[in-house]
Each structure stands twice: as structure tokens, then as C-alpha cells.
Amino acid sequence: MSANGVKPEIRPVPRSEWRPLPFAGCINVESKALLRLPQLSIAMLRFQPGGTIHEHAAAIDIDVICLEGQGLTSLDGRSAPIQAGEQVRWPAGIPHRLWTTGSGMTTLMVEHTPT
């Protein structure tokens, strides 16, 4: 216990096991939910070669951070490669997509929910 009496609160993450994304149009992509707060959610996505998240818009801003591998992202129909060590922001309301071709990729997804 610290000097002010505060003890660390250890809690489980929302979903620590890899599970397939349950959305139509999502193929060969698994996720883990790491943190859910009213204003912020963090998840990891793991793409197999040929994995894809269908094009869609979200009501919130999302930051995508590529941790391993490489793939492609699109924003409002314009695509660009993304690889380990790079990030992209998907602004709210704009259609976006993420996919891989010949290699796998692991990303960290940071969803910003307005409070």
C-alpha cells in the first residue's frame, strides 16, 4: 500500500482471448478487447493474409496503430499502405476500411467516444 493508502485496483480486461470479428464482411480477422471506458476503447486486431474489415463509417474517431506486419487502409475511397510503426486516424462519419493481401498484420485500435 502506498503512503496515501491507495491500493492498485487490478481488473481483468474485457476480452483477453482472440475471437473472430462478428460482423458481416469481416474475413480472417480476430480481436481482443483490452479497455472499455466511457470516453475510450482499445482493442487489438489480428489479420491473417487476405483478412479484411468491410468499408463502413463510424460515429466516432478511431486511431489505428500498426504494431506488426503490413496491410492497406482506405479513407473515403482513397487507399494507402500501412506497416508496423505507422498509424492512421479515421475521422467520424467517413467510410474506412482495413485489409491485408499476402501478409498478416496486428493493429491497436483506439476508439474515441465523446463524453
N, CA, C and O atoms as CSV, one atom per row, in Angstrom:
chain,resi,resn,atom,element,x,y,z
A,1,MET,N,N,0.844,-1.172,0.000
A,1,MET,CA,C,0.000,0.000,0.000
A,1,MET,C,C,0.894,1.241,0.000
A,1,MET,O,O,1.932,1.266,0.661
A,2,SER,N,N,0.488,2.259,-0.739
A,2,SER,CA,C,1.274,3.488,-0.810
A,2,SER,C,C,1.066,4.332,0.442
A,2,SER,O,O,0.230,4.017,1.289
A,3,ALA,N,N,1.824,5.389,0.542
A,3,ALA,CA,C,1.786,6.265,1.708
A,3,ALA,C,C,0.400,6.885,1.912
A,3,ALA,O,O,0.010,7.149,3.049
A,4,ASN,N,N,-0.355,7.123,0.822
A,4,ASN,CA,C,-1.676,7.733,0.983
A,4,ASN,C,C,-2.793,6.702,1.106
A,4,ASN,O,O,-3.970,7.062,1.121
A,5,GLY,N,N,-2.434,5.425,1.192
A,5,GLY,CA,C,-3.421,4.372,1.409
A,5,GLY,C,C,-4.125,3.863,0.169
A,5,GLY,O,O,-5.061,3.073,0.290
A,6,VAL,N,N,-3.719,4.275,-1.002
A,6,VAL,CA,C,-4.360,3.828,-2.237
A,6,VAL,C,C,-3.722,2.515,-2.680
A,6,VAL,O,O,-2.501,2.406,-2.787
A,7,LYS,N,N,-4.561,1.534,-2.934
A,7,LYS,CA,C,-4.104,0.216,-3.373
A,7,LYS,C,C,-4.415,0.058,-4.861
A,7,LYS,O,O,-5.486,0.481,-5.297
A,8,PRO,N,N,-3.517,-0.537,-5.661
A,8,PRO,CA,C,-3.816,-0.740,-7.084
A,8,PRO,C,C,-5.072,-1.601,-7.259
A,8,PRO,O,O,-5.251,-2.607,-6.574
A,9,GLU,N,N,-5.930,-1.187,-8.185
A,9,GLU,CA,C,-7.125,-1.961,-8.494
A,9,GLU,C,C,-6.843,-2.791,-9.743
A,9,GLU,O,O,-6.815,-2.259,-10.853
A,10,ILE,N,N,-6.638,-4.074,-9.564
A,10,ILE,CA,C,-6.349,-4.987,-10.670
A,10,ILE,C,C,-7.669,-5.578,-11.153
A,10,ILE,O,O,-8.421,-6.173,-10.381
A,11,ARG,N,N,-7.936,-5.402,-12.447
A,11,ARG,CA,C,-9.171,-5.901,-13.038
A,11,ARG,C,C,-8.848,-6.669,-14.313
A,11,ARG,O,O,-7.820,-6.407,-14.938
A,12,PRO,N,N,-9.681,-7.592,-14.707
A,12,PRO,CA,C,-9.458,-8.278,-15.986
A,12,PRO,C,C,-9.789,-7.351,-17.152
A,12,PRO,O,O,-10.597,-6.431,-17.020
A,13,VAL,N,N,-9.159,-7.605,-18.287
A,13,VAL,CA,C,-9.524,-6.866,-19.496
A,13,VAL,C,C,-10.872,-7.395,-19.979
A,13,VAL,O,O,-11.248,-8.513,-19.626
A,14,PRO,N,N,-11.610,-6.622,-20.778
A,14,PRO,CA,C,-12.944,-7.058,-21.206
A,14,PRO,C,C,-12.960,-8.399,-21.946
A,14,PRO,O,O,-13.849,-9.219,-21.721
A,15,ARG,N,N,-11.975,-8.624,-22.832
A,15,ARG,CA,C,-11.916,-9.913,-23.544
A,15,ARG,C,C,-10.467,-10.181,-23.913
A,15,ARG,O,O,-9.945,-9.581,-24.853
A,16,SER,N,N,-9.814,-11.072,-23.185
A,16,SER,CA,C,-8.383,-11.312,-23.384
A,16,SER,C,C,-8.081,-12.383,-24.426
A,16,SER,O,O,-6.927,-12.532,-24.830
A,17,GLU,N,N,-9.083,-13.127,-24.867
A,17,GLU,CA,C,-8.859,-14.170,-25.871
A,17,GLU,C,C,-9.149,-13.624,-27.270
A,17,GLU,O,O,-10.019,-12.773,-27.455
A,18,TRP,N,N,-8.396,-14.138,-28.249
A,18,TRP,CA,C,-8.664,-13.771,-29.646
A,18,TRP,C,C,-9.979,-14.400,-30.069
A,18,TRP,O,O,-10.213,-15.583,-29.822
A,19,ARG,N,N,-10.847,-13.607,-30.712
A,19,ARG,CA,C,-12.116,-14.101,-31.253
A,19,ARG,C,C,-12.348,-13.479,-32.619
A,19,ARG,O,O,-11.975,-12.329,-32.848
A,20,PRO,N,N,-12.966,-14.233,-33.535
A,20,PRO,CA,C,-13.262,-13.656,-34.857
A,20,PRO,C,C,-14.181,-12.442,-34.729
A,20,PRO,O,O,-15.075,-12.416,-33.882
A,21,LEU,N,N,-13.953,-11.442,-35.573
A,21,LEU,CA,C,-14.862,-10.295,-35.600
A,21,LEU,C,C,-16.231,-10.782,-36.062
A,21,LEU,O,O,-16.318,-11.489,-37.065
A,22,PRO,N,N,-17.292,-10.424,-35.364
A,22,PRO,CA,C,-18.614,-10.986,-35.666
A,22,PRO,C,C,-19.439,-10.192,-36.674
A,22,PRO,O,O,-20.663,-10.327,-36.699
A,23,PHE,N,N,-18.801,-9.369,-37.504
A,23,PHE,CA,C,-19.543,-8.519,-38.428
A,23,PHE,C,C,-19.493,-9.074,-39.848
A,23,PHE,O,O,-18.462,-9.583,-40.288
A,24,ALA,N,N,-20.605,-8.973,-40.555
A,24,ALA,CA,C,-20.636,-9.386,-41.959
A,24,ALA,C,C,-19.605,-8.565,-42.724
A,24,ALA,O,O,-19.493,-7.357,-42.515
A,25,GLY,N,N,-18.858,-9.208,-43.601
A,25,GLY,CA,C,-17.843,-8.508,-44.375
A,25,GLY,C,C,-16.474,-8.510,-43.726
A,25,GLY,O,O,-15.502,-8.081,-44.347
A,26,CYS,N,N,-16.374,-8.980,-42.497
A,26,CYS,CA,C,-15.075,-9.112,-41.827
A,26,CYS,C,C,-14.611,-10.555,-41.996
A,26,CYS,O,O,-15.270,-11.489,-41.539
A,27,ILE,N,N,-13.474,-10.723,-42.657
A,27,ILE,CA,C,-12.976,-12.058,-43.001
A,27,ILE,C,C,-11.550,-12.209,-42.503
A,27,ILE,O,O,-10.712,-11.335,-42.725
A,28,ASN,N,N,-11.274,-13.324,-41.826
A,28,ASN,CA,C,-9.925,-13.658,-41.348
A,28,ASN,C,C,-9.327,-12.574,-40.447
A,28,ASN,O,O,-8.145,-12.248,-40.554
A,29,VAL,N,N,-10.170,-12.017,-39.549
A,29,VAL,CA,C,-9.721,-11.009,-38.587
A,29,VAL,C,C,-10.225,-11.414,-37.209
A,29,VAL,O,O,-11.405,-11.709,-37.024
A,30,GLU,N,N,-9.302,-11.422,-36.240
A,30,GLU,CA,C,-9.645,-11.715,-34.854
A,30,GLU,C,C,-9.379,-10.480,-34.007
A,30,GLU,O,O,-8.578,-9.621,-34.377
A,31,SER,N,N,-10.062,-10.397,-32.860
A,31,SER,CA,C,-9.877,-9.232,-31.988
A,31,SER,C,C,-9.806,-9.633,-30.522
A,31,SER,O,O,-10.262,-10.700,-30.114
A,32,LYS,N,N,-9.208,-8.723,-29.745
A,32,LYS,CA,C,-9.200,-8.774,-28.284
A,32,LYS,C,C,-9.650,-7.401,-27.812
A,32,LYS,O,O,-9.180,-6.392,-28.338
A,33,ALA,N,N,-10.545,-7.334,-26.839
A,33,ALA,CA,C,-10.958,-6.057,-26.249
A,33,ALA,C,C,-10.121,-5.843,-24.994
A,33,ALA,O,O,-10.202,-6.629,-24.050
A,34,LEU,N,N,-9.324,-4.790,-24.980
A,34,LEU,CA,C,-8.388,-4.562,-23.886
A,34,LEU,C,C,-8.884,-3.561,-22.846
A,34,LEU,O,O,-8.606,-3.717,-21.657
A,35,LEU,N,N,-9.619,-2.530,-23.285
A,35,LEU,CA,C,-10.045,-1.481,-22.364
A,35,LEU,C,C,-11.344,-0.878,-22.867
A,35,LEU,O,O,-11.476,-0.573,-24.052
A,36,ARG,N,N,-12.306,-0.706,-21.962
A,36,ARG,CA,C,-13.554,-0.017,-22.299
A,36,ARG,C,C,-13.851,0.989,-21.205
A,36,ARG,O,O,-14.143,0.623,-20.067
A,37,LEU,N,N,-13.773,2.249,-21.563
A,37,LEU,CA,C,-14.108,3.355,-20.676
A,37,LEU,C,C,-15.176,4.189,-21.373
A,37,LEU,O,O,-15.356,4.048,-22.582
A,38,PRO,N,N,-15.892,5.056,-20.654
A,38,PRO,CA,C,-16.929,5.857,-21.323
A,38,PRO,C,C,-16.403,6.666,-22.508
A,38,PRO,O,O,-17.124,6.837,-23.491
A,39,GLN,N,N,-15.178,7.165,-22.443
A,39,GLN,CA,C,-14.653,8.028,-23.494
A,39,GLN,C,C,-13.617,7.359,-24.403
A,39,GLN,O,O,-13.159,7.967,-25.370
A,40,LEU,N,N,-13.245,6.104,-24.096
A,40,LEU,CA,C,-12.143,5.465,-24.815
A,40,LEU,C,C,-12.284,3.951,-24.784
A,40,LEU,O,O,-12.586,3.366,-23.744
A,41,SER,N,N,-12.060,3.318,-25.942
A,41,SER,CA,C,-11.989,1.858,-26.025
A,41,SER,C,C,-10.733,1.487,-26.788
A,41,SER,O,O,-10.369,2.152,-27.758
A,42,ILE,N,N,-10.062,0.414,-26.346
A,42,ILE,CA,C,-8.847,-0.047,-27.002
A,42,ILE,C,C,-8.989,-1.542,-27.288
A,42,ILE,O,O,-9.381,-2.320,-26.418
A,43,ALA,N,N,-8.666,-1.925,-28.515
A,43,ALA,CA,C,-8.715,-3.329,-28.918
A,43,ALA,C,C,-7.520,-3.627,-29.808
A,43,ALA,O,O,-6.927,-2.726,-30.401
A,44,MET,N,N,-7.178,-4.898,-29.890
A,44,MET,CA,C,-6.174,-5.355,-30.853
A,44,MET,C,C,-6.891,-6.147,-31.919
A,44,MET,O,O,-7.826,-6.892,-31.625
A,45,LEU,N,N,-6.455,-5.988,-33.169
A,45,LEU,CA,C,-6.971,-6.780,-34.276
A,45,LEU,C,C,-5.811,-7.526,-34.899
A,45,LEU,O,O,-4.725,-6.976,-35.081
A,46,ARG,N,N,-6.053,-8.784,-35.224
A,46,ARG,CA,C,-5.039,-9.621,-35.863
A,46,ARG,C,C,-5.602,-10.107,-37.201
A,46,ARG,O,O,-6.597,-10.829,-37.253
A,47,PHE,N,N,-4.938,-9.691,-38.275
A,47,PHE,CA,C,-5.349,-10.027,-39.642
A,47,PHE,C,C,-4.492,-11.171,-40.167
A,47,PHE,O,O,-3.265,-11.129,-40.067
A,48,GLN,N,N,-5.123,-12.172,-40.715
A,48,GLN,CA,C,-4.413,-13.205,-41.465
A,48,GLN,C,C,-4.183,-12.659,-42.878
A,48,GLN,O,O,-4.834,-11.687,-43.262
A,49,PRO,N,N,-3.279,-13.255,-43.661
A,49,PRO,CA,C,-3.185,-12.841,-45.067
A,49,PRO,C,C,-4.562,-12.944,-45.730
A,49,PRO,O,O,-5.251,-13.953,-45.578
A,50,GLY,N,N,-4.952,-11.925,-46.448
A,50,GLY,CA,C,-6.279,-11.906,-47.064
A,50,GLY,C,C,-7.386,-11.498,-46.101
A,50,GLY,O,O,-8.565,-11.638,-46.427
A,51,GLY,N,N,-7.030,-10.998,-44.927
A,51,GLY,CA,C,-8.030,-10.549,-43.961
A,51,GLY,C,C,-8.580,-9.182,-44.337
A,51,GLY,O,O,-7.878,-8.369,-44.939
A,52,THR,N,N,-9.831,-8.930,-43.984
A,52,THR,CA,C,-10.434,-7.645,-44.325
A,52,THR,C,C,-11.512,-7.242,-43.332
A,52,THR,O,O,-12.216,-8.079,-42.768
A,53,ILE,N,N,-11.616,-5.946,-43.139
A,53,ILE,CA,C,-12.762,-5.322,-42.488
A,53,ILE,C,C,-13.471,-4.547,-43.588
A,53,ILE,O,O,-12.859,-3.724,-44.268
A,54,HIS,N,N,-14.748,-4.809,-43.758
A,54,HIS,CA,C,-15.528,-4.158,-44.815
A,54,HIS,C,C,-15.520,-2.639,-44.659
A,54,HIS,O,O,-15.305,-2.117,-43.565
A,55,GLU,N,N,-15.752,-1.950,-45.748
A,55,GLU,CA,C,-15.811,-0.493,-45.707
A,55,GLU,C,C,-17.082,-0.053,-44.988
A,55,GLU,O,O,-18.177,-0.530,-45.285
A,56,HIS,N,N,-16.918,0.852,-44.050
A,56,HIS,CA,C,-18.042,1.384,-43.290
A,56,HIS,C,C,-17.608,2.688,-42.625
A,56,HIS,O,O,-16.415,2.973,-42.522
A,57,ALA,N,N,-18.564,3.464,-42.184
A,57,ALA,CA,C,-18.295,4.684,-41.425
A,57,ALA,C,C,-18.621,4.408,-39.962
A,57,ALA,O,O,-19.450,3.551,-39.660
A,58,ALA,N,N,-17.982,5.120,-39.071
A,58,ALA,CA,C,-18.270,5.017,-37.637
A,58,ALA,C,C,-18.661,6.397,-37.125
A,58,ALA,O,O,-18.311,7.415,-37.722
A,59,ALA,N,N,-19.376,6.420,-36.034
A,59,ALA,CA,C,-19.828,7.683,-35.455
A,59,ALA,C,C,-18.765,8.331,-34.577
A,59,ALA,O,O,-18.994,9.400,-34.010
A,60,ILE,N,N,-17.605,7.691,-34.461
A,60,ILE,CA,C,-16.527,8.173,-33.584
A,60,ILE,C,C,-15.206,8.215,-34.339
A,60,ILE,O,O,-15.050,7.555,-35.367
A,61,ASP,N,N,-14.257,8.992,-33.826
A,61,ASP,CA,C,-12.889,8.974,-34.360
A,61,ASP,C,C,-12.195,7.698,-33.908
A,61,ASP,O,O,-12.389,7.250,-32.779
A,62,ILE,N,N,-11.387,7.112,-34.787
A,62,ILE,CA,C,-10.640,5.892,-34.478
A,62,ILE,C,C,-9.200,6.074,-34.935
A,62,ILE,O,O,-8.948,6.465,-36.075
A,63,ASP,N,N,-8.258,5.790,-34.044
A,63,ASP,CA,C,-6.842,5.744,-34.397
A,63,ASP,C,C,-6.447,4.291,-34.573
A,63,ASP,O,O,-6.738,3.456,-33.717
A,64,VAL,N,N,-5.779,3.984,-35.689
A,64,VAL,CA,C,-5.288,2.644,-35.989
A,64,VAL,C,C,-3.768,2.697,-35.940
A,64,VAL,O,O,-3.144,3.484,-36.651
A,65,ILE,N,N,-3.180,1.860,-35.104
A,65,ILE,CA,C,-1.723,1.803,-34.972
A,65,ILE,C,C,-1.282,0.419,-35.397
A,65,ILE,O,O,-1.681,-0.573,-34.789
A,66,CYS,N,N,-0.469,0.340,-36.427
A,66,CYS,CA,C,0.028,-0.941,-36.908
A,66,CYS,C,C,1.208,-1.362,-36.024
A,66,CYS,O,O,2.234,-0.683,-35.980
A,67,LEU,N,N,1.051,-2.482,-35.325
A,67,LEU,CA,C,2.086,-2.978,-34.415
A,67,LEU,C,C,3.036,-3.956,-35.097
A,67,LEU,O,O,4.241,-3.940,-34.845
A,68,GLU,N,N,2.491,-4.801,-35.957
A,68,GLU,CA,C,3.292,-5.818,-36.652
A,68,GLU,C,C,2.732,-6.020,-38.051
A,68,GLU,O,O,1.531,-5.875,-38.278
A,69,GLY,N,N,3.616,-6.355,-38.985
A,69,GLY,CA,C,3.198,-6.691,-40.338
A,69,GLY,C,C,2.854,-5.475,-41.164
A,69,GLY,O,O,3.321,-4.366,-40.906
A,70,GLN,N,N,2.019,-5.713,-42.170
A,70,GLN,CA,C,1.632,-4.642,-43.080
A,70,GLN,C,C,0.307,-4.964,-43.739
A,70,GLN,O,O,-0.108,-6.121,-43.814
A,71,GLY,N,N,-0.346,-3.919,-44.213
A,71,GLY,CA,C,-1.610,-4.079,-44.898
A,71,GLY,C,C,-1.964,-2.808,-45.632
A,71,GLY,O,O,-1.093,-2.027,-46.014
A,72,LEU,N,N,-3.248,-2.613,-45.822
A,72,LEU,CA,C,-3.754,-1.441,-46.533
A,72,LEU,C,C,-4.917,-0.858,-45.756
A,72,LEU,O,O,-5.645,-1.566,-45.061
A,73,THR,N,N,-5.073,0.449,-45.890
A,73,THR,CA,C,-6.212,1.128,-45.300
A,73,THR,C,C,-6.809,2.053,-46.349
A,73,THR,O,O,-6.123,2.493,-47.272
A,74,SER,N,N,-8.081,2.338,-46.196
A,74,SER,CA,C,-8.697,3.333,-47.074
A,74,SER,C,C,-9.519,4.288,-46.227
A,74,SER,O,O,-10.017,3.937,-45.158
A,75,LEU,N,N,-9.642,5.485,-46.729
A,75,LEU,CA,C,-10.435,6.534,-46.098
A,75,LEU,C,C,-11.152,7.266,-47.212
A,75,LEU,O,O,-10.522,7.863,-48.085
A,76,ASP,N,N,-12.461,7.217,-47.175
A,76,ASP,CA,C,-13.285,7.876,-48.181
A,76,ASP,C,C,-12.904,7.442,-49.599
A,76,ASP,O,O,-12.888,8.251,-50.526
A,77,GLY,N,N,-12.596,6.140,-49.750
A,77,GLY,CA,C,-12.294,5.572,-51.054
A,77,GLY,C,C,-10.856,5.695,-51.517
A,77,GLY,O,O,-10.521,5.180,-52.583
A,78,ARG,N,N,-9.985,6.363,-50.755
A,78,ARG,CA,C,-8.573,6.515,-51.132
A,78,ARG,C,C,-7.748,5.579,-50.259
A,78,ARG,O,O,-7.813,5.644,-49.031
A,79,SER,N,N,-6.970,4.706,-50.899
A,79,SER,CA,C,-6.224,3.697,-50.148
A,79,SER,C,C,-4.745,4.068,-50.024
A,79,SER,O,O,-4.202,4.844,-50.811
A,80,ALA,N,N,-4.117,3.478,-49.000
A,80,ALA,CA,C,-2.694,3.692,-48.744
A,80,ALA,C,C,-2.165,2.493,-47.972
A,80,ALA,O,O,-2.899,1.889,-47.190
A,81,PRO,N,N,-0.890,2.140,-48.184
A,81,PRO,CA,C,-0.295,1.063,-47.389
A,81,PRO,C,C,-0.034,1.534,-45.960
A,81,PRO,O,O,0.186,2.720,-45.717
A,82,ILE,N,N,-0.063,0.598,-45.030
A,82,ILE,CA,C,0.291,0.874,-43.637
A,82,ILE,C,C,1.128,-0.295,-43.135
A,82,ILE,O,O,0.840,-1.451,-43.446
A,83,GLN,N,N,2.158,0.006,-42.363
A,83,GLN,CA,C,3.046,-1.050,-41.869
A,83,GLN,C,C,3.413,-0.785,-40.414
A,83,GLN,O,O,3.104,0.272,-39.865
A,84,ALA,N,N,4.080,-1.765,-39.798
A,84,ALA,CA,C,4.474,-1.656,-38.398
A,84,ALA,C,C,5.172,-0.323,-38.150
A,84,ALA,O,O,6.046,0.087,-38.913
A,85,GLY,N,N,4.771,0.344,-37.071
A,85,GLY,CA,C,5.353,1.630,-36.716
A,85,GLY,C,C,4.614,2.825,-37.280
A,85,GLY,O,O,5.025,3.963,-37.052
A,86,GLU,N,N,3.526,2.595,-38.015
A,86,GLU,CA,C,2.750,3.691,-38.592
A,86,GLU,C,C,1.340,3.695,-38.016
A,86,GLU,O,O,0.859,2.694,-37.485
A,87,GLN,N,N,0.689,4.860,-38.137
A,87,GLN,CA,C,-0.678,4.999,-37.649
A,87,GLN,C,C,-1.501,5.834,-38.613
A,87,GLN,O,O,-0.966,6.588,-39.426
A,88,VAL,N,N,-2.809,5.683,-38.504
A,88,VAL,CA,C,-3.734,6.466,-39.316
A,88,VAL,C,C,-4.946,6.795,-38.449
A,88,VAL,O,O,-5.330,6.012,-37.580
A,89,ARG,N,N,-5.543,7.958,-38.693
A,89,ARG,CA,C,-6.785,8.318,-37.995
A,89,ARG,C,C,-7.933,8.242,-38.981
A,89,ARG,O,O,-7.856,8.758,-40.096
A,90,TRP,N,N,-9.012,7.581,-38.543
A,90,TRP,CA,C,-10.254,7.549,-39.289
A,90,TRP,C,C,-11.223,8.508,-38.604
A,90,TRP,O,O,-11.744,8.180,-37.537
A,91,PRO,N,N,-11.481,9.677,-39.179
A,91,PRO,CA,C,-12.419,10.618,-38.560
A,91,PRO,C,C,-13.853,10.079,-38.583
A,91,PRO,O,O,-14.223,9.304,-39.465
A,92,ALA,N,N,-14.632,10.494,-37.622
A,92,ALA,CA,C,-16.038,10.096,-37.529
A,92,ALA,C,C,-16.784,10.439,-38.809
A,92,ALA,O,O,-16.575,11.492,-39.410
A,93,GLY,N,N,-17.659,9.523,-39.209
A,93,GLY,CA,C,-18.545,9.775,-40.336
A,93,GLY,C,C,-17.969,9.523,-41.709
A,93,GLY,O,O,-18.690,9.648,-42.698
A,94,ILE,N,N,-16.684,9.168,-41.815
A,94,ILE,CA,C,-16.069,8.951,-43.125
A,94,ILE,C,C,-15.842,7.452,-43.328
A,94,ILE,O,O,-15.267,6.800,-42.456
A,95,PRO,N,N,-16.279,6.894,-44.457
A,95,PRO,CA,C,-16.086,5.466,-44.694
A,95,PRO,C,C,-14.595,5.090,-44.678
A,95,PRO,O,O,-13.755,5.803,-45.226
A,96,HIS,N,N,-14.296,3.966,-44.045
A,96,HIS,CA,C,-12.913,3.491,-43.926
A,96,HIS,C,C,-12.888,1.972,-44.027
A,96,HIS,O,O,-13.912,1.300,-43.899
A,97,ARG,N,N,-11.697,1.458,-44.260
A,97,ARG,CA,C,-11.519,0.011,-44.418
A,97,ARG,C,C,-10.088,-0.334,-44.055
A,97,ARG,O,O,-9.208,0.525,-44.114
A,98,LEU,N,N,-9.844,-1.597,-43.674
A,98,LEU,CA,C,-8.511,-2.093,-43.350
A,98,LEU,C,C,-8.427,-3.522,-43.850
A,98,LEU,O,O,-9.347,-4.310,-43.629
A,99,TRP,N,N,-7.297,-3.882,-44.544
A,99,TRP,CA,C,-7.182,-5.232,-45.075
A,99,TRP,C,C,-5.722,-5.591,-45.319
A,99,TRP,O,O,-4.834,-4.739,-45.315
A,100,THR,N,N,-5.511,-6.892,-45.533
A,100,THR,CA,C,-4.185,-7.405,-45.872
A,100,THR,C,C,-4.280,-8.192,-47.163
A,100,THR,O,O,-5.354,-8.637,-47.568
A,101,THR,N,N,-3.129,-8.354,-47.802
A,101,THR,CA,C,-3.073,-9.192,-49.009
A,101,THR,C,C,-2.208,-10.408,-48.690
A,101,THR,O,O,-2.724,-11.413,-48.199
A,102,GLY,N,N,-0.914,-10.339,-48.956
A,102,GLY,CA,C,-0.045,-11.508,-48.808
A,102,GLY,C,C,0.604,-11.688,-47.452
A,102,GLY,O,O,1.326,-12.665,-47.254
A,103,SER,N,N,0.376,-10.785,-46.509
A,103,SER,CA,C,1.000,-10.936,-45.191
A,103,SER,C,C,-0.037,-10.678,-44.106
A,103,SER,O,O,-1.137,-10.199,-44.382
A,104,GLY,N,N,0.326,-11.001,-42.874
A,104,GLY,CA,C,-0.536,-10.729,-41.739
A,104,GLY,C,C,-0.248,-9.350,-41.161
A,104,GLY,O,O,0.697,-8.678,-41.574
A,105,MET,N,N,-1.071,-8.935,-40.200
A,105,MET,CA,C,-0.899,-7.630,-39.577
A,105,MET,C,C,-1.599,-7.655,-38.221
A,105,MET,O,O,-2.653,-8.271,-38.064
A,106,THR,N,N,-0.997,-6.976,-37.243
A,106,THR,CA,C,-1.625,-6.774,-35.937
A,106,THR,C,C,-1.721,-5.279,-35.692
A,106,THR,O,O,-0.744,-4.549,-35.862
A,107,THR,N,N,-2.908,-4.825,-35.289
A,107,THR,CA,C,-3.131,-3.394,-35.056
A,107,THR,C,C,-3.713,-3.157,-33.678
A,107,THR,O,O,-4.347,-4.030,-33.085
A,108,LEU,N,N,-3.482,-1.961,-33.189
A,108,LEU,CA,C,-4.114,-1.462,-31.988
A,108,LEU,C,C,-5.154,-0.438,-32.433
A,108,LEU,O,O,-4.838,0.502,-33.163
A,109,MET,N,N,-6.384,-0.625,-31.994
A,109,MET,CA,C,-7.477,0.255,-32.385
A,109,MET,C,C,-7.876,1.089,-31.161
A,109,MET,O,O,-8.201,0.537,-30.109
A,110,VAL,N,N,-7.849,2.407,-31.302
A,110,VAL,CA,C,-8.191,3.311,-30.212
A,110,VAL,C,C,-9.433,4.096,-30.647
A,110,VAL,O,O,-9.363,4.927,-31.552
A,111,GLU,N,N,-10.555,3.830,-30.003
A,111,GLU,CA,C,-11.820,4.476,-30.335
A,111,GLU,C,C,-12.090,5.589,-29.327
A,111,GLU,O,O,-12.079,5.365,-28.117
A,112,HIS,N,N,-12.333,6.792,-29.848
A,112,HIS,CA,C,-12.547,7.979,-29.018
A,112,HIS,C,C,-14.036,8.310,-28.995
A,112,HIS,O,O,-14.591,8.746,-30.003
A,113,THR,N,N,-14.673,8.108,-27.868
A,113,THR,CA,C,-16.098,8.379,-27.725
A,113,THR,C,C,-16.283,9.722,-27.038
A,113,THR,O,O,-15.775,9.918,-25.934
A,114,PRO,N,N,-16.997,10.654,-27.664
A,114,PRO,CA,C,-17.210,11.951,-26.997
A,114,PRO,C,C,-17.979,11.761,-25.685
A,114,PRO,O,O,-18.860,10.908,-25.578
A,115,THR,N,N,-17.626,12.567,-24.713
A,115,THR,CA,C,-18.324,12.469,-23.413
A,115,THR,C,C,-19.300,13.593,-23.227
A,115,THR,O,O,-19.970,13.665,-22.197
